[in-house]
């Protein structure tokens, strides 16, 4: 995917644009909690971190969490193949709940201030 000068995403292999509106926005007229996430991920892939944060404040963190999953899953598979117990991060659920809470707080702020 690439960003066009008018800040819309396009599939490069098909030269077709991604949908401009999500179902939530079509029904309610408001941005959904994930609005801007696709453009944010495209910017992160291209190394434009500040532009990515502009599109979605928590998108860059979500992108990094996804990237961390690749080596973690490879490591977990290696441990399982060796018969070792899976590595477990004990505070994962608390971390996830805080991240999700902050994700929705920023959405409410954007809805309230119209950012």
C-alpha positions as a Markdown table, in Angstrom:
| # | Residue | x | y | z |
|---|---|---|---|---|
| 1 | Unk | 0.0 | 0.0 | 0.0 |
| 2 | Unk | 1.0 | 3.6 | -0.6 |
| 3 | Unk | -0.3 | 6.9 | 0.5 |
| 4 | Unk | -1.4 | 9.3 | -2.2 |
| 5 | Unk | -0.8 | 13.0 | -1.9 |
| 6 | Unk | -4.4 | 13.4 | -0.8 |
| 7 | Unk | -3.6 | 11.0 | 2.1 |
| 8 | Unk | -5.6 | 8.1 | 0.9 |
| 9 | Unk | -4.3 | 4.5 | 0.8 |
| 10 | Unk | -4.0 | 2.6 | -2.5 |
| 11 | Unk | -3.1 | -1.0 | -3.2 |
| 12 | Unk | -0.1 | -0.8 | -5.5 |
| 13 | Unk | -0.6 | -4.3 | -7.0 |
| 14 | Unk | -4.1 | -3.5 | -8.2 |
| 15 | Unk | -3.9 | 0.3 | -8.4 |
| 16 | Unk | -7.2 | 0.6 | -6.6 |
| 17 | Unk | -8.0 | 2.7 | -3.5 |
| 18 | Unk | -8.9 | 1.3 | -0.2 |
| 19 | Unk | -12.4 | 2.1 | 1.0 |
| 20 | Unk | -12.6 | 5.7 | 2.1 |
| 21 | Unk | -15.2 | 5.1 | 4.9 |
| 22 | Unk | -15.6 | 2.4 | 7.4 |
| 23 | Unk | -19.0 | 0.9 | 8.3 |
| 24 | Unk | -19.0 | 2.6 | 11.6 |
| 25 | Unk | -18.5 | 6.0 | 10.1 |
| 26 | Unk | -21.1 | 5.3 | 7.4 |
| 27 | Unk | -23.7 | 4.4 | 10.0 |
| 28 | Unk | -22.9 | 6.9 | 12.8 |
| 29 | Unk | -21.1 | 9.7 | 11.0 |
| 30 | Unk | -18.3 | 9.6 | 13.6 |
| 31 | Unk | -14.8 | 8.2 | 13.4 |
| 32 | Unk | -14.4 | 4.7 | 14.8 |
| 33 | Unk | -11.7 | 3.9 | 17.4 |
| 34 | Unk | -9.5 | 2.5 | 14.6 |
| 35 | Unk | -10.0 | 5.4 | 12.1 |
| 36 | Unk | -6.6 | 6.2 | 10.6 |
| 37 | Unk | -5.0 | 2.9 | 11.6 |
| 38 | Unk | -4.4 | 1.7 | 8.1 |
| 39 | Unk | -2.8 | 4.9 | 7.1 |
| 40 | Unk | -0.8 | 4.8 | 10.3 |
| 41 | Unk | 0.5 | 1.3 | 9.6 |
| 42 | Unk | 1.4 | 2.4 | 6.0 |
| 43 | Unk | 3.4 | 5.3 | 7.4 |
| 44 | Unk | 5.1 | 3.1 | 9.9 |
| 45 | Unk | 6.2 | 0.6 | 7.1 |
| 46 | Unk | 7.7 | 3.5 | 5.2 |
| 47 | Unk | 9.4 | 4.9 | 8.4 |
| 48 | Unk | 7.3 | 8.0 | 8.7 |
| 49 | Unk | 6.7 | 7.8 | 12.5 |
| 50 | Unk | 5.5 | 11.3 | 13.1 |
| 51 | Unk | 3.0 | 11.2 | 10.2 |
| 52 | Unk | 1.8 | 7.8 | 11.5 |
| 53 | Unk | 1.2 | 9.3 | 15.0 |
| 54 | Unk | -0.8 | 12.1 | 13.3 |
| 55 | Unk | -3.1 | 9.5 | 11.7 |
| 56 | Unk | -3.6 | 7.5 | 14.8 |
| 57 | Unk | -1.9 | 8.3 | 18.2 |
| 58 | Unk | -1.8 | 4.6 | 19.3 |
| 59 | Unk | -1.3 | 3.1 | 15.9 |
| 60 | Unk | 2.5 | 3.3 | 16.1 |
| 61 | Unk | 2.5 | 1.4 | 19.5 |
| 62 | Unk | 0.1 | -1.2 | 18.0 |
| 63 | Unk | 2.4 | -1.6 | 15.0 |
| 64 | Unk | 5.4 | -2.1 | 17.3 |
| 65 | Unk | 3.4 | -4.7 | 19.3 |
| 66 | Unk | 2.7 | -6.6 | 16.1 |
| 67 | Unk | 6.3 | -6.5 | 15.1 |
| 68 | Unk | 7.4 | -7.8 | 18.5 |
| 69 | Unk | 5.1 | -10.8 | 17.9 |
| 70 | Unk | 7.3 | -12.1 | 15.1 |
| 71 | Unk | 10.4 | -12.9 | 17.1 |
| 72 | Unk | 8.3 | -13.8 | 20.2 |
| 73 | Unk | 6.3 | -16.4 | 18.2 |
| 74 | Unk | 9.5 | -17.8 | 16.6 |
| 75 | Unk | 11.1 | -18.1 | 20.1 |
| 76 | Unk | 7.9 | -19.7 | 21.5 |
| 77 | Unk | 7.9 | -22.3 | 18.7 |
| 78 | Unk | 11.5 | -23.1 | 19.3 |
| 79 | Unk | 10.9 | -23.6 | 23.0 |
| 80 | Unk | 7.9 | -25.8 | 22.4 |
| 81 | Unk | 9.8 | -28.0 | 19.9 |
| 82 | Unk | 12.5 | -28.5 | 22.5 |
| 83 | Unk | 9.9 | -29.6 | 25.0 |
| 84 | Unk | 10.4 | -26.5 | 27.2 |
| 85 | Unk | 7.4 | -24.7 | 28.6 |
| 86 | Unk | 6.1 | -21.7 | 26.8 |
| 87 | Unk | 7.5 | -18.3 | 28.0 |
| 88 | Unk | 4.7 | -16.5 | 29.8 |
| 89 | Unk | 4.6 | -12.7 | 30.5 |
| 90 | Unk | 2.5 | -12.6 | 33.7 |
| 91 | Unk | 1.3 | -9.0 | 33.3 |
| 92 | Unk | 0.1 | -9.4 | 29.7 |
| 93 | Unk | -3.6 | -8.9 | 30.6 |
| 94 | Unk | -3.0 | -5.8 | 32.7 |
| 95 | Unk | -0.8 | -4.4 | 29.9 |
| 96 | Unk | -3.4 | -5.1 | 27.3 |
| 97 | Unk | -6.3 | -3.6 | 29.4 |
| 98 | Unk | -4.3 | -0.4 | 30.0 |
| 99 | Unk | -3.4 | -0.2 | 26.3 |
| 100 | Unk | -7.0 | -0.8 | 25.3 |
| 101 | Unk | -8.3 | 1.8 | 27.9 |
| 102 | Unk | -5.9 | 4.4 | 26.6 |
| 103 | Unk | -6.9 | 3.6 | 23.0 |
| 104 | Unk | -10.5 | 4.3 | 23.8 |
| 105 | Unk | -9.7 | 7.4 | 25.8 |
| 106 | Unk | -7.9 | 9.0 | 22.8 |
| 107 | Unk | -11.0 | 8.1 | 20.7 |
| 108 | Unk | -13.3 | 9.8 | 23.1 |
| 109 | Unk | -11.0 | 12.9 | 23.1 |
| 110 | Unk | -11.0 | 12.9 | 19.3 |
| 111 | Unk | -14.7 | 12.7 | 19.2 |
| 112 | Unk | -15.2 | 15.4 | 21.8 |
| 113 | Unk | -12.7 | 17.9 | 20.4 |
| 114 | Unk | -13.3 | 16.9 | 16.7 |
| 115 | Unk | -9.6 | 16.3 | 16.0 |
